[in-house]
């Protein structure tokens, strides 16, 4: 097949969602991807599988009172839309909120998706009610994690492939979108040599031929720029976040390279909000890496004490899991590009989780027995993947005394910035607050508040205890690196995922969905994400493209 009703560039979650919807409509579709077939599903495969949904049965069973009005207030307080070009992103955010409070869960449920019953509380904010953050837990972890998310979209597409409606062409790298009289005509590019490396590892870029394919509709779903440090630094908002980190680690594979963004612009698309991005402050170097500079994000509970590179405790709302962008800005303002958690064995056992399907084999396996064994019956010790990082990760320091911990921190960081006495004064002051259920320490207030939610009390937040009490040890320090992840801005699109040019007009035949489109409209998050909105945005914008009436 060298022509089709639609060509989808990128076989990740948004591309699969678009192709599946087109296949359901009886359209002929060619799906192109520069990676091999066993990479099908793209970056979403590696995710924890969290979805932002509103007022669900899972929330209600956990005693959470959510509503569309509360979610709207949280989203707009987080997005902080302030630019003329935010008009369409705002419409996308409103449409997604309606979807997330409406037919999203039932549609996914009917497709076969299920969710872990304890809803996670991500990005808690820590400021005013009308500012950034989730007022209530909304992070629904898909049963099967990222693999579980893509599973049913892959199944739908493979069924259409078997029926002849979808044709996959892997190792096909698009170099140009062909236009004729201002409208899409097709794509052309390079056929790459086959590669059998493990999923996520870098693949070769050895050319073995050329290709040219025709279609009046081209849907770009190629992802963001998180695997391309050069591009990240090029658009880094220094005026807002401070200087770009000298050292970063990658939360996404190298194929998340952003190359289709410029190709789409050359065809008439327009990138807006390119300076908005979402990177994490709690990254650790993977002791068993798959892709270059491979990092893993710690999903922290609220109890670890957070210090800058010189050993000064951060002030609220710079608490673990509360406000990612404010914390990123605060870290970079110190002149260093890393920070430290200090915690106890009791905290790591209850509160440390690692982002990613491969770091949560119990949830990925869809086995309740494995979940119970890993989360509730593990005895002394954190879940095995966390203990593996504690034992083997170069960013982890374990010690019985604070003096030994400080020496280990200086050895890991390569200097003498950490003073044990300075740490002791700050930790001791915090420990004095633990004897009572009331406190003036904002972090301990947050811990008490978190434990009012039974989901946190059961599996996520440790009972308050004294960090310097040896019975709670050993002591643990974790060097936290800046971890690249998501592009919040992107190709400007309307509510059918049709690209909008720099002149404000629809570009006939061009579409964009997923991260390359800022998850919808060119940046439906605004400046801050509430989590679960990345996969949700890929699904929603891909579905919109596949259902577009412009694809006849």
C-alpha positions as CSV (number, residue, x, y, z in Angstrom):
1,X,0.0,0.0,0.0
2,X,1.5,3.4,-1.0
3,X,-1.6,5.5,-0.5
4,X,-4.3,5.6,2.2
5,X,-7.1,7.8,3.6
6,X,-4.7,8.8,6.4
7,X,-1.0,8.5,7.3
8,X,-0.1,8.4,11.0
9,X,3.5,9.3,11.8
10,X,4.3,7.7,15.1
11,X,3.2,4.4,16.7
12,X,2.9,5.6,20.3
13,X,-0.2,5.9,22.3
14,X,-1.7,8.9,20.5
15,X,-0.9,7.4,17.1
16,X,-2.5,4.1,18.1
17,X,-5.6,5.9,19.4
18,X,-6.0,7.8,16.1
19,X,-5.4,4.8,14.0
20,X,-7.8,2.6,16.0
21,X,-10.6,5.2,15.6
22,X,-9.9,5.6,11.9
23,X,-10.0,1.8,11.5
24,X,-13.3,1.6,13.3
25,X,-14.6,4.1,10.7
26,X,-13.5,1.8,7.9
27,X,-10.7,4.1,6.8
28,X,-7.5,2.9,5.3
29,X,-4.5,3.9,7.4
30,X,-0.7,3.7,7.1
31,X,1.1,3.9,10.5
32,X,4.8,4.8,10.2
33,X,7.5,4.6,12.9
34,X,11.2,5.0,12.8
35,X,11.6,2.2,15.4
36,X,11.1,-1.5,15.1
37,X,7.8,-3.3,15.6
38,X,8.7,-4.5,19.1
39,X,8.7,-0.8,20.1
40,X,5.0,-0.6,19.3
41,X,3.3,1.7,21.9
42,X,6.3,4.1,22.2
43,X,7.0,6.0,25.4
44,X,3.7,5.1,27.0
45,X,4.9,1.5,27.4
46,X,7.4,2.7,30.1
47,X,4.9,4.7,32.1
48,X,3.2,4.0,35.4
49,X,-0.1,4.1,33.5
50,X,-1.7,6.9,35.6
51,X,-4.8,8.7,34.3
52,X,-6.4,11.9,35.6
53,X,-10.1,11.2,35.9
54,X,-12.8,13.0,37.9
55,X,-15.4,11.7,40.4
56,X,-14.9,8.0,39.6
57,X,-16.1,4.9,41.5
58,X,-12.5,4.4,42.6
59,X,-12.5,7.8,44.2
60,X,-15.8,7.4,45.8
61,X,-14.9,4.1,47.3
62,X,-11.9,5.7,48.9
63,X,-14.0,8.5,50.4
64,X,-12.9,11.2,47.9
65,X,-15.4,13.8,47.1
66,X,-14.4,15.2,43.7
67,X,-16.4,17.2,41.2
68,X,-16.0,18.9,37.8
69,X,-16.1,22.3,39.5
70,X,-13.2,21.4,41.8
71,X,-11.2,19.8,39.0
72,X,-11.7,22.9,36.8
73,X,-10.5,25.2,39.7
74,X,-7.4,23.0,40.2
75,X,-6.6,22.9,36.5
76,X,-7.0,26.6,35.8
77,X,-5.1,27.5,38.9
78,X,-2.3,25.2,37.7
79,X,-2.3,26.2,34.0
80,X,-2.2,29.9,34.7
81,X,-3.0,30.6,31.0
82,X,-1.7,34.2,30.3
83,X,-1.0,34.4,26.5
84,X,-3.2,35.2,23.5
85,X,-2.2,31.9,22.0
86,X,-3.6,30.1,25.0
87,X,-7.2,30.5,23.6
88,X,-7.1,27.0,21.9
89,X,-5.2,25.3,24.7
90,X,-7.8,26.6,27.2
91,X,-10.6,25.1,25.0
92,X,-8.7,21.8,24.9
93,X,-8.3,21.8,28.7
94,X,-12.1,22.4,29.1
95,X,-12.9,19.6,26.7
96,X,-10.5,17.2,28.4
97,X,-12.1,18.0,31.8
98,X,-15.5,17.3,30.4
99,X,-14.1,14.0,29.0
100,X,-12.4,13.1,32.3
101,X,-15.6,13.7,34.2
102,X,-17.8,12.1,31.6
103,X,-17.4,9.1,29.3
104,X,-13.6,8.6,29.6
105,X,-13.7,6.0,32.3
106,X,-16.6,4.0,30.8
107,X,-15.1,4.2,27.3
108,X,-11.8,2.8,28.6
109,X,-13.5,0.3,30.8
110,X,-15.5,-1.0,27.8
111,X,-12.2,-1.3,26.0
112,X,-10.9,-3.6,28.8
113,X,-9.0,-1.2,31.1
114,X,-9.1,-1.6,34.8
115,X,-7.5,0.4,37.7
116,X,-5.8,-0.1,41.0
117,X,-8.4,0.6,43.6
118,X,-6.2,3.1,45.6
119,X,-6.2,6.4,43.8
120,X,-2.9,8.3,44.0
121,X,-2.5,11.9,45.1
122,X,0.0,13.6,42.8
123,X,1.1,17.3,42.6
124,X,-0.6,18.3,45.9
125,X,0.2,21.9,45.5
126,X,1.0,23.3,48.9
127,X,-0.1,26.9,48.3
128,X,-3.5,28.5,47.9
129,X,-6.7,26.8,46.9
130,X,-6.8,28.7,43.6
131,X,-3.2,28.0,42.7
132,X,-1.4,24.9,41.4
133,X,-2.2,21.4,42.6
134,X,-4.7,18.6,43.0
135,X,-7.1,19.3,45.9
136,X,-7.9,15.5,46.0
137,X,-6.4,12.3,44.7
138,X,-7.1,11.8,41.0
139,X,-4.2,9.6,39.8
140,X,-5.7,6.3,38.6
141,X,-3.0,3.7,38.1
142,X,-4.0,1.4,35.2
143,X,-4.0,-2.3,36.1
144,X,-0.9,-3.4,34.1
145,X,0.7,0.1,34.2
146,X,1.9,1.5,30.9
147,X,1.7,-1.9,29.2
148,X,-1.9,-2.1,30.3
149,X,-2.7,1.3,28.8
150,X,-1.4,0.5,25.4
151,X,-2.6,-3.1,25.4
152,X,-6.1,-2.4,24.2
153,X,-5.2,0.2,21.6
154,X,-2.6,-2.2,20.2
155,X,-5.2,-5.0,20.1
156,X,-7.6,-2.8,18.2
157,X,-5.0,-1.7,15.7
158,X,-3.8,-5.3,15.2
159,X,-7.3,-6.4,14.5
160,X,-7.6,-3.7,11.8
161,X,-4.2,-4.7,10.5
162,X,-5.5,-8.3,10.1
163,X,-8.6,-7.0,8.3
164,X,-6.4,-4.9,5.9
165,X,-7.5,-1.5,7.1
166,X,-4.2,-0.6,8.9
167,X,-0.8,-1.1,7.4
168,X,2.2,-0.7,9.7
169,X,5.6,0.3,8.3
170,X,8.3,0.2,10.9
171,X,11.8,1.6,10.4
172,X,10.3,4.2,8.2
173,X,11.7,7.6,9.1
174,X,9.8,10.6,7.7
175,X,12.0,13.3,6.4
176,X,9.3,15.6,4.7
177,X,5.6,16.1,4.6
178,X,4.7,16.7,1.0
179,X,2.3,19.6,0.4
180,X,0.5,20.7,-2.8
181,X,-1.3,24.0,-3.1
182,X,-1.1,24.4,0.7
183,X,-2.7,21.0,1.5
184,X,-1.2,17.7,2.6
185,X,-0.3,15.2,-0.1
186,X,1.7,12.6,1.7
187,X,5.1,12.0,3.2
188,X,8.5,10.8,2.1
189,X,11.6,9.6,3.9
190,X,14.2,7.0,4.6
191,X,13.9,3.3,5.2
192,X,16.2,2.3,8.0
193,X,18.0,-1.0,8.5
194,X,16.3,-3.5,10.8
195,X,17.4,-3.5,14.5
196,X,16.7,-6.1,17.2
197,X,18.0,-4.3,20.2
198,X,15.8,-4.5,23.3
199,X,12.8,-2.1,23.5
200,X,13.9,1.4,24.4
201,X,17.5,1.1,23.5
202,X,19.0,3.3,20.8
203,X,18.6,1.9,17.3
204,X,20.7,2.4,14.2
205,X,20.0,5.1,11.6
206,X,21.5,3.2,8.7
207,X,19.6,4.0,5.5
208,X,18.7,1.1,3.2
209,X,16.2,2.9,0.9
210,X,13.7,5.6,0.4
211,X,9.9,5.7,0.4
212,X,7.1,8.0,-0.7
213,X,3.5,7.6,0.4
214,X,0.4,9.5,-0.5
215,X,-2.6,10.6,1.6
216,X,-4.7,13.7,1.9
217,X,-4.5,13.5,5.7
218,X,-1.2,13.3,7.7
219,X,-1.4,12.9,11.5
220,X,1.8,13.6,13.3
221,X,2.0,11.8,16.7
222,X,5.8,11.6,17.1
223,X,6.2,12.7,20.7
224,X,8.2,15.4,22.4
225,X,11.9,16.3,22.9
226,X,12.8,14.8,26.3
227,X,15.4,12.4,24.8
228,X,17.2,15.3,23.0
229,X,19.1,17.4,25.6
230,X,20.2,19.8,22.9
231,X,16.6,20.7,22.0
232,X,15.6,20.9,25.7
233,X,18.4,23.4,26.4
234,X,17.5,25.4,23.2
235,X,14.0,26.1,24.5
236,X,14.7,26.2,28.2
237,X,12.9,29.2,29.8
238,X,15.8,30.7,31.7
239,X,13.9,33.8,32.7
240,X,11.3,31.7,34.4
241,X,13.1,28.6,35.7
242,X,16.7,29.8,35.9
243,X,19.6,28.4,33.9
244,X,19.3,25.0,32.2
245,X,21.0,22.3,34.3
246,X,24.5,21.5,33.3
247,X,23.8,17.8,34.0
248,X,20.5,16.1,33.3
249,X,19.3,12.5,33.0
250,X,16.7,11.3,30.6
251,X,13.3,10.0,31.6
252,X,12.5,8.9,28.1
253,X,14.3,6.9,25.4
254,X,16.6,8.5,22.8
255,X,13.9,8.1,20.1
256,X,11.9,10.9,21.8
257,X,14.0,13.3,19.7
258,X,11.6,16.0,18.5
259,X,12.7,15.7,14.8
260,X,9.1,15.8,13.5
261,X,8.4,19.2,15.1
262,X,10.6,21.0,12.6
263,X,9.4,18.9,9.7
264,X,5.8,19.8,10.7
265,X,6.7,23.5,10.9
266,X,8.2,23.3,7.4
267,X,4.9,21.9,6.1
268,X,2.9,24.8,7.6
269,X,2.4,23.9,11.2
270,X,3.1,26.3,14.0
271,X,4.6,25.6,17.5
272,X,3.3,27.6,20.4
273,X,4.4,27.6,24.0
274,X,7.6,25.9,23.1
275,X,9.2,27.2,26.3
276,X,6.7,25.3,28.6
277,X,8.1,22.0,29.7
278,X,7.7,19.5,32.5
279,X,10.8,18.0,34.0
280,X,11.2,16.2,37.4
281,X,13.5,17.1,40.3
282,X,13.6,13.6,41.8
283,X,15.5,11.7,39.2
284,X,18.1,9.0,40.0
285,X,20.5,7.4,37.6
286,X,19.4,3.9,36.6
287,X,21.9,1.3,37.8
288,X,20.7,-0.9,35.0
289,X,20.2,1.5,32.1
290,X,18.4,0.8,28.8
291,X,18.8,4.1,27.0
292,X,21.5,6.8,27.2
293,X,21.6,8.8,30.5
294,X,18.7,6.6,31.7
295,X,17.0,8.1,34.7
296,X,14.1,6.9,36.9
297,X,11.9,9.2,38.9
298,X,11.2,8.6,42.5
299,X,7.5,9.0,43.3
300,X,7.9,10.2,46.9
301,X,5.6,10.3,49.7
302,X,5.6,13.5,51.8
303,X,8.0,12.6,54.6
304,X,11.6,12.8,53.3
305,X,13.4,15.9,54.3
306,X,14.5,17.9,51.2
307,X,17.8,19.8,51.2
308,X,19.7,21.8,48.6
309,X,23.2,20.9,47.4
310,X,24.7,22.8,50.4
311,X,22.5,21.1,53.0
312,X,19.9,23.8,53.5
313,X,16.3,22.6,53.9
314,X,13.9,23.8,51.3
315,X,10.9,25.9,52.4
316,X,7.3,25.0,51.5
317,X,5.8,24.4,49.0
318,X,9.0,22.6,48.1
319,X,7.9,19.4,49.7
320,X,8.2,15.9,48.1
321,X,5.4,15.4,45.6
322,X,3.8,18.9,46.0
323,X,4.9,21.4,43.3
324,X,7.3,20.2,40.6
325,X,7.9,23.5,38.8
326,X,8.4,25.6,41.9
327,X,10.8,23.0,43.3
328,X,12.7,23.0,40.0
329,X,13.1,26.7,40.0
330,X,14.2,26.7,43.6
331,X,16.9,24.1,43.0
332,X,18.3,25.9,40.0
333,X,18.3,29.2,42.0
334,X,21.0,27.7,44.3
335,X,23.5,27.5,41.4
336,X,23.5,23.7,41.5
337,X,21.5,21.2,39.5
338,X,20.9,18.6,42.1
339,X,19.4,18.3,45.6
340,X,19.1,15.7,48.4
341,X,16.4,13.7,50.2
342,X,17.3,12.5,53.7
343,X,15.1,9.8,55.1
344,X,14.9,6.6,57.2
345,X,14.4,3.0,56.4
346,X,10.8,3.3,57.6
347,X,10.2,6.0,55.1
348,X,11.7,4.3,52.2
349,X,9.7,1.1,52.9
350,X,6.4,2.9,53.0
351,X,6.8,5.9,50.7
352,X,9.3,5.3,47.9
353,X,7.9,4.2,44.6
354,X,9.6,4.3,41.2
355,X,7.9,5.5,38.1
356,X,7.7,3.1,35.2
357,X,6.2,-0.2,34.2
358,X,9.5,-2.0,34.6
359,X,10.0,-0.7,38.1
360,X,6.6,-2.0,39.2
361,X,6.5,-5.6,38.2
362,X,3.7,-6.4,40.6
363,X,1.3,-3.9,39.1
364,X,2.5,-4.6,35.6
365,X,1.8,-8.3,36.1
366,X,-1.9,-7.7,36.9
367,X,-1.5,-10.2,39.8
368,X,-3.1,-9.4,43.1
369,X,-0.9,-12.0,44.8
370,X,2.2,-10.2,43.5
371,X,0.9,-6.8,44.6
372,X,0.1,-8.1,48.1
373,X,3.5,-9.7,48.4
374,X,5.3,-6.7,47.2
375,X,3.4,-3.9,49.0
376,X,2.0,-5.4,52.2
377,X,3.9,-8.6,53.0
378,X,7.4,-7.6,52.1
379,X,8.5,-7.6,55.7
380,X,11.6,-5.6,56.5
381,X,12.4,-3.8,53.3
382,X,11.0,-1.7,50.5
383,X,9.6,-3.2,47.3
384,X,12.4,-5.1,45.5
385,X,13.0,-2.5,42.8
386,X,13.4,0.2,45.4
387,X,15.8,-1.9,47.5
388,X,17.8,-2.7,44.3
389,X,18.3,1.1,43.8
390,X,19.2,1.5,47.4
391,X,21.8,-1.2,47.2
392,X,23.2,-0.6,43.7
393,X,22.2,3.0,42.7
394,X,25.1,5.5,42.6
395,X,22.9,8.2,44.0
396,X,22.0,6.4,47.2
397,X,23.9,6.7,50.5
398,X,23.1,4.5,53.5
399,X,24.7,5.0,56.9
400,X,24.1,4.4,60.6
401,X,25.2,7.8,61.7
402,X,24.6,11.3,60.4
403,X,28.4,11.9,60.3
404,X,28.9,8.9,58.0
405,X,25.9,9.9,55.9
406,X,27.3,13.4,55.4
407,X,30.7,11.9,54.4
408,X,28.9,9.6,51.9
409,X,26.9,12.5,50.4
410,X,30.1,14.5,49.9
411,X,31.7,11.5,48.3
412,X,28.8,11.0,45.9
413,X,28.6,14.7,45.0
414,X,32.4,15.2,44.7
415,X,33.0,18.0,47.2
416,X,32.6,19.1,50.8
417,X,29.4,21.1,50.7
418,X,27.5,19.0,53.3
419,X,28.2,19.6,57.0
420,X,26.9,17.0,59.5
421,X,26.4,19.6,62.3
422,X,24.3,21.8,60.0
423,X,22.2,18.9,59.0
424,X,21.8,17.8,62.6
425,X,20.5,21.2,63.7
426,X,17.8,21.2,61.1
427,X,16.7,17.5,61.5
428,X,16.7,17.7,65.3
429,X,14.4,20.8,65.2
430,X,12.0,18.8,62.9
431,X,12.2,15.7,65.2
432,X,11.2,17.8,68.2
433,X,7.9,18.4,66.5
434,X,7.0,14.7,66.3
435,X,6.0,14.2,69.9
436,X,2.6,15.9,69.4
437,X,-0.1,15.5,66.8
438,X,0.0,19.3,66.3
439,X,3.0,21.1,64.9
440,X,4.3,24.4,63.4
441,X,6.4,22.5,60.8
442,X,4.6,22.8,57.4
443,X,5.9,19.4,56.2
444,X,4.6,17.6,59.3
445,X,1.3,19.4,58.9
446,X,1.2,18.0,55.3
447,X,2.0,14.5,56.6
448,X,-0.8,14.6,59.1
449,X,-3.2,15.8,56.4
450,X,-2.0,13.1,54.0
451,X,-2.7,10.4,56.6
452,X,-6.3,11.6,56.8
453,X,-6.7,10.0,53.4
454,X,-6.9,6.2,54.0
455,X,-5.2,5.4,50.8
456,X,-2.1,7.3,51.9
457,X,-2.3,5.9,55.4
458,X,-2.5,2.4,54.1
459,X,0.2,2.2,51.4
460,X,1.8,5.6,50.9
461,X,2.6,7.7,54.0
462,X,4.7,6.5,56.9
463,X,3.7,7.2,60.5
464,X,5.5,10.3,61.7
465,X,8.7,9.4,63.5
466,X,12.1,10.9,64.5
467,X,14.6,10.7,61.7
468,X,17.6,10.7,64.0
469,X,16.2,7.9,66.2
470,X,18.5,4.8,65.4
471,X,15.5,2.5,65.8
472,X,14.0,4.0,62.6
473,X,17.3,3.6,60.6
474,X,19.5,3.2,58.9
475,X,19.7,6.8,57.5
476,X,19.4,7.2,53.8
477,X,20.4,10.1,51.5
478,X,19.4,10.2,47.8
479,X,21.0,12.6,45.4
480,X,18.3,13.9,43.1
481,X,19.0,14.9,39.5
482,X,16.9,16.9,37.1
483,X,15.1,14.3,34.9
484,X,13.8,15.4,31.5
485,X,10.4,14.2,30.6
486,X,7.5,16.1,28.9
487,X,7.1,18.9,26.4
488,X,4.1,21.0,27.5
489,X,3.9,23.2,24.4
490,X,3.7,22.0,20.8
491,X,2.0,22.2,17.5
492,X,-1.1,24.4,17.5
493,X,-4.3,22.5,16.8
494,X,-8.0,22.9,16.9
495,X,-10.4,20.6,18.8
496,X,-10.3,18.1,15.9
497,X,-6.5,17.9,16.2
498,X,-6.1,19.8,12.9
499,X,-2.9,21.9,12.7
500,X,-3.3,25.7,12.8
501,X,-0.7,27.7,10.9
502,X,1.1,30.8,12.0
503,X,-1.6,32.8,10.2
504,X,-4.3,31.3,12.5
505,X,-5.8,29.3,9.7
506,X,-6.3,25.5,9.5
507,X,-3.6,23.8,7.4
508,X,-5.7,21.4,5.2
509,X,-4.8,17.7,5.7
510,X,-2.4,18.2,8.6
511,X,-3.1,16.9,12.1
512,X,-1.1,16.6,15.3
513,X,-1.9,14.7,18.5
514,X,-0.2,13.7,21.7
515,X,2.9,15.3,23.1
516,X,4.0,16.8,19.8
517,X,0.8,18.9,20.1
518,X,1.3,19.8,23.7
519,X,-1.2,17.0,24.4
520,X,-3.8,19.1,22.7
521,X,-4.1,22.5,21.2
522,X,-0.4,23.3,21.6
523,X,-0.3,23.1,25.3
524,X,-3.4,22.3,27.3
525,X,-1.5,22.1,30.6
526,X,-0.4,25.7,30.5
527,X,2.6,26.0,32.8
528,X,1.9,23.1,35.2
529,X,0.6,19.5,34.9
530,X,-1.7,17.8,37.4
531,X,-0.3,14.3,36.5
532,X,-2.2,11.6,34.7
533,X,-2.9,14.2,32.1
534,X,0.0,13.1,29.8
535,X,-1.4,9.7,28.9
536,X,-4.9,11.1,29.1
537,X,-4.0,13.9,26.7
538,X,-2.5,11.4,24.2
539,X,-5.6,9.3,24.3
540,X,-8.0,12.3,24.0
541,X,-6.1,14.1,21.3
542,X,-5.4,11.0,19.3
543,X,-9.1,10.0,19.5
544,X,-10.1,13.5,18.3
545,X,-7.8,13.2,15.3
546,X,-9.2,9.7,14.5
547,X,-12.8,11.0,14.7
548,X,-12.2,14.2,12.8
549,X,-14.9,14.9,10.2
550,X,-12.2,16.4,8.0
551,X,-10.9,12.9,7.3
552,X,-13.6,11.8,4.8
